[in-house]
């Protein structure tokens, strides 16, 4: 079953973030709670954690891409 990885909101004023670097590649196994990507906001650099254990099946936002909060950035199967 596929699970979408959504860009979380780190503060009420956060509306978007820029993908800085993926820490995992497509095809890599991931564990729930493991950091998979770093994102930059106006105020902080944060990591997004895998919501489930599985395999990173797809990356939807490449480094340098600005993404709105709660939008899909990857898929884990």
C-alpha positions in Angstrom: 0.0 0.0 0.0 1.4 3.4 -0.9 1.6 6.2 1.6 2.1 9.8 0.6 4.8 11.9 2.3 3.4 15.4 2.8 5.3 18.5 3.6 4.5 19.3 7.2 3.8 22.7 8.6 6.4 23.7 11.2 4.6 26.9 12.4 1.4 28.7 11.8 3.1 31.3 9.6 4.8 28.6 7.4 3.1 28.3 4.0 5.9 26.7 1.9 9.4 25.3 2.1 12.2 24.5 -0.4 13.5 21.0 -0.8 17.2 21.2 0.2 18.5 17.6 -0.1 17.1 14.2 -0.1 18.8 11.9 2.4 17.3 8.8 0.7 17.1 7.8 -2.9 14.3 6.1 -4.8 14.4 2.4 -4.0 16.0 2.8 -0.6 14.4 1.2 2.4 13.1 3.7 5.1 11.9 3.2 8.6 9.0 5.1 10.2 10.5 8.2 12.0 13.7 8.2 9.9 14.8 11.5 8.3 14.4 11.3 4.6 14.7 14.9 3.3 15.9 18.3 4.5 13.8 21.4 3.8 14.4 25.1 4.2 11.8 27.6 5.4 12.2 31.3 5.9 13.2 30.6 9.5 14.6 27.1 9.9 16.1 24.1 8.2 14.2 21.0 9.2 14.0 17.3 8.3 10.9 15.5 7.2 10.6 12.0 8.6 9.1 8.9 6.9 5.6 8.4 8.2 5.8 4.6 7.6 8.3 1.8 7.1 8.7 0.7 3.5 10.6 1.6 0.3 10.9 5.2 -1.1 9.0 4.6 -4.3 8.9 8.1 -5.8 10.2 11.6 -5.2 7.8 14.3 -6.4 9.9 17.4 -5.4 13.5 17.7 -6.5 16.1 19.8 -4.6 15.5 23.5 -5.2 11.7 23.0 -5.6 9.5 25.2 -3.5 6.5 23.2 -2.2 3.3 24.4 -0.3 2.6 22.8 3.1 0.6 19.6 3.1 1.5 18.9 -0.6 2.9 15.5 -1.5 6.7 15.4 -1.9 7.2 11.6 -2.1 5.6 8.2 -1.9 6.6 5.2 0.3 5.4 1.7 -0.6 
